[in-house]
Amino acid sequence: MAITKLVSDSLGAGVGGSLVKISSATASSDASVEFTTGIDSTYKAYLFLFTAVHPSADTDSFSVSFSTDGGSTYGLSKTASYFRAFVDEGKTSYALGLIGAKSYGNRTDVAYLAQGVGADADQSFSGELWLYEPASTTYMKNFKGTFATAESSNFAIQQYVGGYINTTSAVNAVKFTFASANVDAGEITMYGVNQ
């Protein structure tokens, strides 16, 4: 089903066209959630929506990895910045800033999306990740995301990540994992963007 109104990214910039749902995954104590089909030259941009994603263990960080061989291997080199804003329930502690430990240059392990996600029954994160021109064999692949998290110590955290995958090969698979916990619950839906 296509959403035919103007599509806007997380910063409000119109990208035109419509969203077409490609696939979705409902997690249930999974080690990872992978999308190994449907990412190709059909669309210029892909949007992943995350709804109430919940870890099996407290204070865990959620991340993404990319593949050029349909998910047989991951570990493509990435460069990205990671910002966060946070406030506690009593509004006694709050800040906004770059998180150096979650930002990286030309690194082959995961790209962090949401940190400190709580495992209490009422804690989770939701958000979106955009992947641009994954089928291009000319350019590196840009990605960006924003995520709202109920953190394990009852902080509300807003996270922003943006960067690029350092390859001119076509990216055709994406894997989402927590650092040490399982993806206990939540839904991830992948859309293609018609332009």
HUJO-V833023 format. One record per residue. SS is DSSP state (H for helix, E for strand, - for the rest). PHI is phi in whole degrees, 0 to 359 (NA if undefined). Layout:
BEGIN
ss=SS phi=PHI
ss=SS phi=PHI
END
This chain:
BEGIN
ss=- phi=NA
ss=E phi=263
ss=E phi=266
ss=- phi=263
ss=- phi=281
ss=- phi=302
ss=- phi=267
ss=E phi=239
ss=- phi=277
ss=- phi=296
ss=- phi=261
ss=- phi=87
ss=- phi=279
ss=E phi=293
ss=- phi=251
ss=- phi=72
ss=- phi=77
ss=E phi=221
ss=E phi=267
ss=E phi=238
ss=E phi=292
ss=E phi=259
ss=E phi=196
ss=E phi=216
ss=E phi=225
ss=E phi=255
ss=E phi=283
ss=E phi=208
ss=E phi=57
ss=E phi=265
ss=- phi=295
ss=- phi=203
ss=E phi=238
ss=E phi=239
ss=E phi=242
ss=- phi=250
ss=- phi=225
ss=- phi=93
ss=- phi=259
ss=- phi=205
ss=- phi=277
ss=- phi=299
ss=- phi=234
ss=- phi=282
ss=E phi=219
ss=E phi=234
ss=E phi=240
ss=E phi=251
ss=E phi=256
ss=E phi=247
ss=E phi=234
ss=E phi=49
ss=E phi=278
ss=E phi=230
ss=E phi=273
ss=- phi=277
ss=- phi=224
ss=- phi=287
ss=- phi=56
ss=E phi=250
ss=E phi=252
ss=E phi=261
ss=E phi=213
ss=E phi=230
ss=E phi=228
ss=E phi=234
ss=E phi=222
ss=- phi=251
ss=- phi=235
ss=- phi=71
ss=- phi=96
ss=- phi=294
ss=- phi=222
ss=- phi=236
ss=- phi=115
ss=- phi=291
ss=- phi=291
ss=E phi=223
ss=E phi=233
ss=E phi=202
ss=E phi=251
ss=E phi=225
ss=E phi=248
ss=E phi=212
ss=E phi=240
ss=E phi=213
ss=E phi=208
ss=E phi=272
ss=- phi=298
ss=- phi=269
ss=- phi=53
ss=- phi=260
ss=- phi=223
ss=E phi=202
ss=E phi=191
ss=E phi=220
ss=E phi=178
ss=E phi=286
ss=- phi=257
ss=- phi=299
ss=- phi=291
ss=- phi=258
ss=- phi=266
ss=E phi=200
ss=E phi=239
ss=E phi=52
ss=E phi=255
ss=- phi=260
ss=- phi=273
ss=- phi=286
ss=E phi=255
ss=E phi=285
ss=E phi=243
ss=E phi=219
ss=E phi=244
ss=E phi=66
ss=E phi=294
ss=- phi=279
ss=- phi=254
ss=- phi=300
ss=- phi=303
ss=- phi=257
ss=- phi=249
ss=- phi=190
ss=E phi=225
ss=E phi=221
ss=E phi=169
ss=E phi=213
ss=E phi=228
ss=E phi=255
ss=E phi=236
ss=E phi=254
ss=- phi=48
ss=- phi=296
ss=- phi=273
ss=- phi=298
ss=- phi=250
ss=- phi=250
ss=- phi=248
ss=- phi=293
ss=E phi=260
ss=E phi=276
ss=E phi=215
ss=E phi=204
ss=E phi=205
ss=E phi=220
ss=E phi=219
ss=E phi=251
ss=E phi=234
ss=E phi=269
ss=E phi=278
ss=- phi=297
ss=- phi=259
ss=- phi=63
ss=E phi=259
ss=E phi=267
ss=E phi=237
ss=E phi=249
ss=E phi=243
ss=E phi=230
ss=E phi=228
ss=E phi=204
ss=E phi=178
ss=E phi=215
ss=E phi=266
ss=- phi=274
ss=- phi=210
ss=- phi=261
ss=- phi=282
ss=- phi=294
ss=- phi=270
ss=- phi=227
ss=E phi=206
ss=E phi=224
ss=E phi=232
ss=E phi=246
ss=E phi=214
ss=E phi=269
ss=- phi=299
ss=- phi=225
ss=- phi=266
ss=- phi=278
ss=E phi=277
ss=E phi=288
ss=E phi=199
ss=E phi=121
ss=E phi=236
ss=E phi=237
ss=E phi=240
ss=E phi=253
ss=E phi=240
ss=E phi=262
ss=E phi=249
ss=E phi=285
ss=- phi=239
END
